Structure formats: structure tokens, C-alpha cells
Amino acid sequence: MRSFFCFLAIIALGGCSAVPQSREPDRPGVSGATRPAVSIRPEGAQCLADLARAGSLYSPLPDRYDGAGCQISNSVRLDRLQGDVDGFALSNLGPVACPLANTFAGWARYGVDRAARQLLGSPLERIETMGSYSCRNVAGTGRLSAHARAEAIDIGAFVLADGRRISVIDGWSSRDRDEREFLRVVHGSACKRFGTVLGPDYNAAHRDHLHVELGRGSFCR
């Protein structure tokens, strides 16, 4: 961890630098097998430091511009997040803008893992997503989606350590009162952290997932 923060200090003094060789996947910070060096702007270094302090495992990704306003900038691949006691995995998650990754990590720990423990009696094991970055417009409009900037994540289900899988499509109107309450609690806590949160009550297109995205406003449906 000391070497990681030394690296951040070097960036702050000398402008763009490169991510050091990745480290073991069971420690907070840069994760996974050895990857090519990625240039990081000084303003992005603090975001990565915040991710490491939160116990997240991540890999910085190179910037990419796909045209038509679609781009990946200051982004990471999240491999694992930290709960109060144990870590939990993520599935099907692509590039995520670093500020969104930090907000997501905080929500997953305090809004999801804690709710699972308190309401369902089991810690979180995995969050199943339906992706993040996608070069597309908001459905039915000519406006680019936040997904086109890797600033949105769609969540389909939550898997608990005891083996239960709480999906949005089945659990939102489930006969199981605890499952319904859990999903509404995590939806409500997301509304306190993200700029836009959309769920099954918004429209049919969101019947099977929770959409969370960065933003300065507060649009919660």
C-alpha cells in the first residue's frame, strides 16, 4: 500500500505517469495479472487513491474515444468491492468512470451489503450487473445515454452468501416481503448517492434492473 501512495505522490508532482505493475488480487488497489502501463492524469490519481482506501480491487483502463460522443475516460475495471466484513464480487461489469466506481463502492457496502445483513440475515456475495459502458442513446431519444461515457451501471440481481439470489425482475413484486423490502431499501439508498436512479416503477424497460448513474441532480424513480 505504501508503494501505491508513493506512486500517487509522483503523479501529483510530475504530471501524467504510468500505473505500476499490478499486484496480488487479494489486496486493495490495482488488481489482476500484469497489464500494459496506463497513463493517468493528476486529477484522476485522487480518485484511484479513494478506491484503494475503500478496499476495492480495480484495474485502471486506457482512455478510448469511439466517436459520436462515446468515450471511456478516467475509467477502471472493478474486480471486487469491500463490505463491512468480507469482500464481494461483481459480474458482467465493463469499464466504469472512476468517480462512478467510488460512488458505487460506497453504495454497495453501506446501502446493499448492510441491508442484506440486516433484512435478509446474510452478507452479500456478488452483485450481478447488466453492464456499464455502451455507445447508445437514451431509448426513444437522440440524446446520448450516460452509458456512452461509462457513467452508468445496470444491476440485475444480488447474490447472498447463503446462496439466495434476489433478482430485480422477480423480487420487486415478490410474495416474499423481505425480498421486496430489501430491493426497495437498496433502491432508496441509491437515490441518496447517485444523480439518477431508475427501477421497475419507472417504466417497462427497467422492469428487470436498477439503473444508477452519475449526475448533479436527483432523479429517483
Secondary structure as the mmCIF struct_conf table of DSSP 4:
data_model
#
loop_
_struct_conf.conf_type_id
_struct_conf.id
_struct_conf.beg_label_comp_id
_struct_conf.beg_label_asym_id
_struct_conf.beg_label_seq_id
_struct_conf.end_label_comp_id
_struct_conf.end_label_asym_id
_struct_conf.end_label_seq_id
HELX_RH_AL_P HELX_RH_AL_P1 ARG A 2 GLY A 14
BEND BEND1 GLY A 15 CYS A 16
STRN STRN1 SER A 17 ALA A 18
HELX_LH_PP_P HELX_LH_PP_P1 VAL A 19 SER A 22
TURN_TY1_P TURN_TY1_P1 PRO A 25 ASP A 26
BEND BEND2 ARG A 27 PRO A 28
STRN STRN2 GLY A 29 VAL A 30
BEND BEND3 GLY A 32 ALA A 33
STRN STRN3 SER A 39 ILE A 40
HELX_RH_AL_P HELX_RH_AL_P2 PRO A 42 ARG A 53
TURN_TY1_P TURN_TY1_P2 ALA A 54 GLY A 55
STRN STRN4 LEU A 57 LEU A 61
STRN STRN5 ARG A 64 GLY A 67
TURN_TY1_P TURN_TY1_P3 ALA A 68 GLY A 69
STRN STRN6 CYS A 70 ILE A 72
BEND BEND4 ASN A 74 ASN A 74
STRN STRN7 SER A 75 GLN A 82
BEND BEND5 ASP A 84 ASP A 86
STRN STRN8 GLY A 87 SER A 91
BEND BEND6 ASN A 92 ASN A 92
STRN STRN9 VAL A 96 ALA A 97
HELX_RH_AL_P HELX_RH_AL_P3 CYS A 98 TRP A 107
HELX_RH_PI_P HELX_RH_PI_P1 ALA A 108 ASP A 113
HELX_RH_AL_P HELX_RH_AL_P4 ARG A 114 ALA A 115
HELX_RH_PI_P HELX_RH_PI_P2 ALA A 116 LEU A 120
BEND BEND7 GLY A 121 SER A 122
STRN STRN10 LEU A 124 THR A 129
BEND BEND8 SER A 132 SER A 132
STRN STRN11 ASN A 137 ASN A 137
HELX_LH_PP_P HELX_LH_PP_P2 VAL A 138 VAL A 138
TURN_TY1_P TURN_TY1_P4 ALA A 139 GLY A 140
BEND BEND9 THR A 141 ARG A 143
STRN STRN12 LEU A 144 LEU A 144
HELX_LH_PP_P HELX_LH_PP_P3 SER A 145 SER A 145
HELX_RH_3T_P HELX_RH_3T_P1 ALA A 146 ARG A 149
TURN_TY1_P TURN_TY1_P5 ALA A 150 ALA A 150
STRN STRN13 ALA A 152 LEU A 160
TURN_TY1_P TURN_TY1_P6 ALA A 161 ASP A 162
BEND BEND10 GLY A 163 GLY A 163
STRN STRN14 ARG A 165 SER A 167
HELX_RH_AL_P HELX_RH_AL_P5 VAL A 168 GLY A 171
TURN_TY1_P TURN_TY1_P7 TRP A 172 SER A 173
BEND BEND11 ARG A 175 ARG A 175
HELX_RH_AL_P HELX_RH_AL_P6 ARG A 177 CYS A 191
TURN_TY1_P TURN_TY1_P8 LYS A 192 ARG A 193
BEND BEND12 PHE A 194 GLY A 195
STRN STRN15 THR A 196 LEU A 198
TURN_TY1_P TURN_TY1_P9 PRO A 200 TYR A 202
HELX_RH_3T_P HELX_RH_3T_P2 ALA A 204 HIS A 206
TURN_TY1_P TURN_TY1_P10 ARG A 207 ASP A 208
STRN STRN16 LEU A 210 GLU A 213
BEND BEND13 ARG A 216 GLY A 217
STRN STRN17 PHE A 219 CYS A 220
#
